[in-house]
Amino acid sequence: MYFSEDETRRLNARIRQLEENTGVEVVTAVVGKCDNYPEIPWKAFALGVAFSTLALLLQAMLRPAWLSSYSALVHAIIVLGVGTSMALLTAAWSGWARCFLDRTRAESEMRQYAQSLFFEHEVFATQDRTGLVILVGLFERQVVILTDSGLDARLPSGALQTVVAAMTPDLKRGDRFRALKRGLSVIAESLRLAGFEPTVDGTDQIPEALIQQKGEAE
């Protein structure tokens, strides 16, 4: 959906290698949009109304002779038209919609989405509680990583932030493949340095391939 067949194959191979080398179970998901964010078009509408009202007010001050009995109706049409157009543009252009996205709210929605994946795929049921979820939100251009207690106890402070920091620049440039590939490499190295090793039996407890979902994207 978001990757070519070759990219998907290469990412799945990297995930398998990470699990084999560290004994950690990884659920990796790439989601188009983690929430509908219904406030975004309303924010765009309000901005359009504010700017168009300001522009008409300046015009009236500079050229009062243009005012007529139809001015109120014309101005109302212009103001509502601009506001509506800017609101509709958020549905057609994700880059414009992202301008009105509250980053804290986006992170909260992504964390909830990651938690649902954590329970849906029973990451908590892994041996020694060493499972993790990596969630990439394409619309949000953010990364959330959830780890189980077995990882929390052994990973050094800031290790997950290092992974997120490594992925974010590529993600913001729209290079989702490179972002995820880089993130998997960094987290594999962090786990290795923390002393994680392959399990004796090498069993894949969560045999999930790379998850690609639309989420709340239309």
Secondary structure, DSSP 8 states (H G I E B T S, - for coil): --S-HHHHHHHHHHHHHHHHHH--EEEEEEEEES---THHHHHHHHHHHHHHHHHHHHHHHH-GGG--TTHHHHHHHHHHHHHHHHHHHHHH-HHHHHTT--HHHHHHHHHHHHHHHHHHTTGGGSGGG-EEEEEEETTTTEEEEEE-HHHHTTS-TTHHHHHHHHHHHHHHTT-HHHHHHHHHHHHHHHHHHTT----SS---SS----EEEEET--
